[in-house]
Amino acid sequence: MIQLHRYREVQEFKNQVEPLLSKNEVLHNLALGILHSLNESIKPNFMGVFLKNNHAALVLLQTHPQQIILSQIQQLTDLELNEAAELLQEIEIPGLVGERQTVLYLSQQLANLKNQEASLKMDQRIYRLDKVKKASDTDGVLVKARLKQLPLVTEWIEKFMENIGEPVSKEQAAKAGEAFIEAGGLFLWEVNGKYVSMANATRPTAHNITINYVYTPREERKKGYASSCVSTLSQLMLDSGFQTTSLYTDVTNPTSNKIYIDIGYEHVADSALVLFHEKK
């Protein structure tokens, strides 16, 4: 039998789910990274756990306006996911992101119950790395981004978000860039005094950190700069004490997937983002 337990207090939720998610930091890097940054002054939109025979099976966390993160602790059957959908149908859910098969099945059941449509927004792969196999093979150096580079970083974040189909305003890009720089995780690849690529290290957990916002302007692509930037940043993170680094890729982009595999990243799971909308 499936039960849904909702949480109101952040600390109680963290105490319950962090030990479960920490058993696989790479797979659950998204939820764990967000949990680490939460405190009682920040109230998530939704915190819940699906229980199967009184043991946690799915952890649900929403801080993003468009999606609930679904972290799978136990595999559920289709019948059990049907039960879960029934329990969720009265809750306002804009979208789900998590393990691909579970998200696709659960979202379709939810859409049927709510008389909505569920559309696949993003098909992703989760990768992990514990040893860099291909170091930088281009000229250049990795430098930590500073606030004086914020105009360039803002422009690149805008273009990155546009490329992945989630456009943001210049003000939103600048706010994100400033936060990344102040957190100390944003790095640029510099060649002969010119910045040619960027990558961000974020969502640190006990043993893992995630690499994201990998971007190279169009005129600098196919020169190995993104590979050098990610490879060097990944090694820097391992040298600083993390046991693994992780990242997400777009399944439909064979170039980026090959780049990361060559560096030493290994595929661990598939993830999907599904958004709900009213039927036309």
N, C-alpha and C positions, 0 to 999 in steps of 0.2 A: 504494500500500500504506500502511495506517495502522499507526503504532507508538505505544506509550504509554511515555513516559519519566517515571519518578517521581523526585522530589527529596527528599533528607533534610535538606539544609542550606538554611536560610532565605536567606542571602546569595547563594548560588549561584542559587537560584530567582529572587530579585529581579533579579539581574544579567541573567538570561536573558529574563524576561518583561516587566519594566517598560518597556524601550524599545518593545516591540511594543504594549503596552496604551496607552502614552502617545500613540500616533498618533491615538487617538480617546478623549480623556479623559472626555467626556460619556457615551459608550456604555459605557465600562469603568469608570465612576466607583466602582462598588461594590468591585471587586477592587483597583483602584489605591489607593483610600482605605485599605483594610485593609492592603495591602502597605506603605504609607508608615508605618504604625504598628507594623509587625512588627520584631523584632530577634531575635538568636540565643537570647535567654532565653525567647521565646515560640515554642512548637512547634505549628504548625498540624496538624490531624488528617490533612490530605492536601494534597500539592502535586504537580501533574503537568502534562504537556503532551502532547497528541496531535500527532504529526508526520505530515504528508502529503508524501511525496517529500522527506523530511528537512527540511521547513519547518513551523514551528509553525502549527497549524490551530485548536486549542482549548486554552485554558488552564484548569486546574481548581485551585481553592483552597477548602479547607474550614477555617474557624475556628469556625463556628457549629455547634452539635450537631445541627441539623436539616437542614442543606443544604450542598451543594457549589456554589460559584459557578462557572458555566461561561461563559467569555469567548470569543466567536467571533472568530478572526483571519481565517480563510478559510472560505468556504462549503464544506460537505461534501455529497456526494450521499447518497441514502438507503442505497445499498450501503456507502458509507464509514462512515456512522453505524452500520450493522449491525456492521461490523468493530469499531468503537469500543465498542459494547455488549458484544460478545464479550470484549474485553479488560478490561472493567469488571466483569464478572459475579461475579468472586471477591472484589471489594472491597465492604466494608460501606458502602452509600450510603443515607442516610436520606431524601435529597431532592436535587433539582437546581433551580437558579435561573439564568436567563439568557435569551438570545434565544428568543422564544416558539416558533417553528416547530421549531427545533433541539431545544429542551428537550422539547417535547411528543412529537416522534418518538423521540428517544433514550430517554426515560423509558419509553415504551411497549415498545420493544424490550427494555430492561433488565427490565421487569416480566415480560414473557413468558419470558425466560431464567431468571429467579429464581423463577418461579411466584408472583409477587406482584401486587398491584394498585397502580396509579399514579393518584393523584387530584390534580386541579388545585386547589391551595390558594389561589393568588392570581394574578389576571390584571391586569397593570400596563402603564402606558405610561411611557416615559422622555421627559422634556422638557428642552430647553435654552433658555437665555435669554442674549442678549448685549446687549440694550438694553431697558430698562423702557419700555413703551408707555403704561401706565396707572399714574400715581402715586397715592398715597393720596388718597381723596376723602372721608374721614371725619375727624371730630375725633379727636385722640389723638396719642400720641408713642411711639416705639419705645425701650424701655429694656432694658439688659442685665440679665439675671436675676442676682440675688445669693443667697448662701446663706440669707439671712433669708427669702427667698421659697420655700425648699425644701419646706415643707409643702404649699403650693399647687401647686407644680410636680409634686410626688409624686402628688397627687390627679389632676392632669390627665394625667400619663403613664399612670397606671393606667387611666383612662377611655379614653385614646387607644388603648392596647394592646387593651383590651376591644372597642373599636369595629372594629379591624382583625382581630379573631378570634385574637389571640395574648395572652390574659390573663396578667398577671404578678402576683406578690405585692406587697404594699405595700413590703416590704423591697427587692425587686428594682427597683421604680419609684424608690424613694428613692436607691438606689445609682446608677441611671442618671442621675437628675436631678442628683445631686451631681457626677457626672463631666462632664455637659454644662456645668454652671455653672463648674466649675473649668477646663474647656477654653476657656471664654469665648465659646462659640457660641450659647448659649440666650438668646433675647430675648422680651420680653413687650410686648404692645400695651396701653398705659395710657390710659384715658379718664376724665377728672375724678377722678384718684386711684384708680381701680379698674382692675384687670387683667382684660382681656376676651378675650385670645387669646395664643397663643405659637407660636414657630417656632424651629427649631434649624439652625445652619449647621455642617456637619461634613464629614469626609473630604476635606480640602483636597488638591489635587494641584498640579502646577506652574501650571496656568492655570484650574482649575475648582474650585468648591466646591459641595457638595450641600445643599439645604434639605430638612429632614424634621421629623417630629414637629409638624406643623401641627395645632393643636387650638384649638377655641373651645367653651366650655361651651354646652350646649343653649339656655339662656335668653338667650345673647348672639348667637345665630346670626341670619343674614339681615339683618345690620346693616352688612355690608361690612368687619367687623373683620379677618377672616382675610385678605381681599384686601389690605387696607392693611398688615397685618403682613408678609405675604410680599413685597409690592411694595417696601416700605421696606427690609426686610432684604436683598432681592436687590440693590437699588441701593447699599446700604451695602457689600455684598461687591464689587460692581463698582468702587466708589469706592476700595476698599482695595487694588485691584490685580489681582483676578481678571478674566480675560477673559470667562468664562461662569459661570453658575450652572445647576445641574440639579436635577431632582426626579422622583420617581415618583408616579404617581397610580393609583387603582383605576379600571380601565376601566368598571366598573359604576356609578360615581358621576359622572353627567353634570354635576352642579353644580360639583364641584371642578375637573373638567377645563375647564369654561367659564371659571371664575375665573382659572385659570392662563393660559389662552390669551389672555384679555382683558389680562392683565398684560404679555404679550409672550412667553410660553413657547411653543416650537415642538416639535411631536411629532417625535422622531427614531427611535424604535424601540418595539417591544412586548416585554415581558418576562413570563415565567411562572415561578411557583414550583410545583413538583410534589413531593408527598411519597409515599413508598412505604410500604405496610403489607401485612401477611399477608392472604391471601384468607380471607374468612369462610366 
